Every structure is written in structure tokens, then in C-alpha cells.
Amino acid sequence: MSTLVQTIKNISKTFDRFTERGAGLKMYFYQLEPAEAILNSIFNNLGLTIVIIISRQAGKDEMIVNLICYLLNLFAHREIGIVIANPTYKPQTINMIDRLENRLKSNILTRAFWKKRSDFMRRIGQATASFLSADKEANVVSAVASKGLFINEAQDVLPSKYDKDFKPMVASTNATRVIMGTEWTNNTLLAREEDLAIELQKKDGIRRLFKYNADDVRKVNKAYGAFVDNEVRTLGRQHPLIKTQYFCERIDAVAGMFNARRLALLQGDQVAQEEAQPGHIYAFLVDVAGMDEAMLELEGLGNLGRDKTTLSIVDIDLSSLDILQAPIYRNVKRMDWHGQNHVNVFGALSALADRWNPQYILIDATGVGEGLWAMSEKKYPTRTIGIKFTQQTKSEIGYGYLGIIEAGRFRDCCQTEEVREQYTNCTSEILIGPAKTMRWGVKDGTRGKDGQLIHDDYILADALTAELDKLEWFVQSETHIIQPEQDILAEMDYAY
């Protein structure tokens, strides 16, 4: 046997050799362990469902594309099919195809042999990998996964889509299924398959679940650990995205948005302010009554028929910039207008603005709120910021506001019983899908102990702090001119 042939056989013998010696990529332990389990199931025709949960951006997709590359090379002499599904075609499926191509080009055993069969198929010899979208509208029923079916980001794939369209692809050979992703809620495909894997492991002792959180990853990647630590400082350890994406902990699909711990974090640390304090920086946050339901046409946005325009005056404390790299916000005064037209409301807001001199005025500019926003923008053009509520923007504001609360950067110094009642009754619902949409608010028809309807207008005004937090904040300092000890140009020779 020639030296070249022997070298090729040695490189092809195991997955870790294939990646390290063939492409110069060394896999971490949390990539090799699930890869070996997948290969064992494939080689021994076990037909297992392997569940892989790895914290965000830790190398899950890198492991998968290298494994696909390895399988295509290994089975090039046989007519086999591998199917890889992502929640969307653009950008997720396209990105994974590009990643696979890069690995096929960089590995010395595959660079000269792989081919592009179509936009979504890549092949070595007779072995084919097909990349499909798991979007609920995608037509994928003709594909066959005779050697393996990989469902990526399974937390964003509808269980019904997997059961109806993808799972039957392995029927003819009982091929291995791989369910991968990052934790989300209890009602996702990933959660269902994770629970099933745990039960099956107990029965036969075969490991099916491979779960690695940020603490596992930081053992071999200190830079990753430092990044996660900074995210925790910014958003708080209990923020939904921190819990799920980095520490692999599920959250409830439907829950109270402001639990006792978060309500405690909201407590003020000083008295309310009736007038502006010299040297302080303020912002006005305005939620406008009577959002146009016909324009929004959204379900679950909360109590759309609110009957108050509410104002939260926020004192912006920049002393925390050195440590937290972000301000602390104190809600020091609330006001509301019940049943008044927006011309009168704007007159009152203008009088307040002239007294408090806010640096920014953030206004709900959705539907009928456009009128109040337009009046404010005309009088205060450099200070007024309009916020258009959609399902997605409200979700982003909700996540952002929770991050500020979790980091201890929002303190309510003028809380009333009505405000507490709104926060206590505010719920959130997490939707399945790549957008990670959170619908939140006080549900229509919610009533308090006195039988009166509970709204969420104060909360929405407070939550605009999330938009305020997107602005660039810095502490101004006095300008100093440094005089040079000598004129360095005086000693230079000039040639003309």
C-alpha cells in the first residue's frame, strides 16, 4: 500500500482525525461526544434519535457541517441521502450550505471531489446532502433521508411540521434522527424530544441527550466565558435570553412577566421628585391612549383599548457608566390624562417640558398617537423620538426592558397601588419561531379586586426605557488643551 493511500485511510478513520488532519480544525469535547454517538447509531443501524443542546455560538453548526462532510466522504461509494433542515431557507439554510461548502473546499480529502447538484443539494460520489427549510409553508415531502435526518434549531420548528413532513423521510431505513438546538420553552419540538430522550435513556442506558451550557464551553474556551459573563452583567442571569441561549434552561411559554423577584428589583431607592433637580438629566416617556386597533391587526398585544395617556419622567443617572457601561434610570414622576383630547394633552406636556427640560421625549406614535407625536416633533424636533408599535417592536421593547430590570438599572421611585396592580397582572407569551417573539401585556378583561378593569398604560410608558437605552450615553468632561514642551517642527528641515 502506498504512503499516500495509507495517509488517506488514517485521516478518514475517525471523525476527529478527519477534521483535525484533513482541515486543520480541532473539535472540542462537547462536539466530539455527540458526533461519536451519531456515528455509532448510523454505523450500527440503531435508528436512534440523538438530541444535542449546546449554548449559543459555541460551535454546534460547525460540528454538524464537518460531520456531514465526513459522512459524504465516507459513503461516497454508496447511493445514500442525508437531509438537513433549518427553520427558514433564508438566511439559516443558505448560511449552513455556505458553511458546508467552505468545509468541503478546505478539507484535503473532499476539496477535489464534491459537486453542487442544485441550489440545495451537495454531493460526493453517490452520497447526497439535501438542505431544506422547515418553515410551515415549505413543501419538502419528496426528500429521502436514508442515512440521517438532522433538524437544526429545533426549538423554532413546529412539532407538527416535523411529525408530518420530516420524520417519514427516515421510514424506509429507520435512519438516525438528530434534533439540535438551544433551549426555549416547554412546548417546542426540542423540549419534547429532549424529554423523550431522557425517558429512553433510563430504560436502556444508551445515551441520547447531549447537553452543554456556557459553563461547559468556558472550560475549553476562555474568551467565550468572558463574553457570556459580560452578557450576564448587561442583561442579568435571569433574563429569558440568558437562561435559554447560554445556560440551556427552559422558560415557561406563558407566565407572569414580572414575578416577585423582578418586582423587588423595581423598588425605588430615593423619593419621588415634584420638580426637576439642577444638574439632572431627564427623559419623558409617553404612552398614548387609544391605539388604532384596525391599523395594528395584532393578536395578544394586550389591552389595546386603554383610556389614559401616561407619562413617566425618568431621571438618567450616568454615574454607573464606568462600571455598568450603561445608565441607571429612575422613574421619579408619573402623570396621566384621562379622556382628554390630544391638543390639551400636548399643552400640558409642553408646560412640563419647559419646566423639566427633558433631553429626550419618547412617544408612542402608533395609530392615533401620531397626532401627539407630530405636535411634539414640530415644537421639539431634536428631542422627540416616535416609537411605532408592531408585534415585533413591542417584543423587542419587552426583552430590552426586562434586561434593564434584571441588571438593576430601572428603579421606580413613584410607584402607586394602581401601578403595582398593572405590573402584577402583566403576562407574557413566548411564541415558537426564529423571531423569538414575546407577546406581553395585561390581558383584555382583567379586573382588580374592586371589579375595575386593569390596564397596562403605565407599564408601556415605563418600558420605553428600552428605546432610551439604545441611545449613546457618555459623561461630558471639560476640554483641556495640552501644550507641547517644544515645537517639534522647528527642528525639521524643509526641502522645497
Secondary structure, DSSP 4 states (H G I P E B T S, - for coil): --HHHHHHHHHHSSHHHHHHHHHS-PPPHHHHHHHHHHHHHHHTT---EEEEEE-TTSSHHHHHHHHHHHHHHHTTTS--EEEEEES-IIIIIHHHHHHHHHHHHHSTTTTTTEEEEETTEEEETTEEEEEEE--TT---TT---SSEEEE-SGGGS-HHHIIIIIGGGGTTTT-EEEEEE---BTTSHHHHHHHHHHHHHHHH----EEEE-HHHHTTT-HHHHHHHHHHHHHH-TTSHHHHHHTT---B-SEEESS-HHHHHHTB-SS---SSPPTT-EEEEEEE-SS--HHHH--SS---TT--EEEEEEEEEEGGGHHHHSS-EEEEEEEEEEES--HHHHHHHHHHHHHHH--SEEEEE-STTHHHHHHHHHHHSTTTEEEE---HHHHHHHHHHHHHHHHTT-EEESS--HHHHHHHHTEEEEEPSSTT--EEEEEPTT-B-TTSPBP--HHHHHHHTHHHHTTS---------PPPPSS-TTTT-----
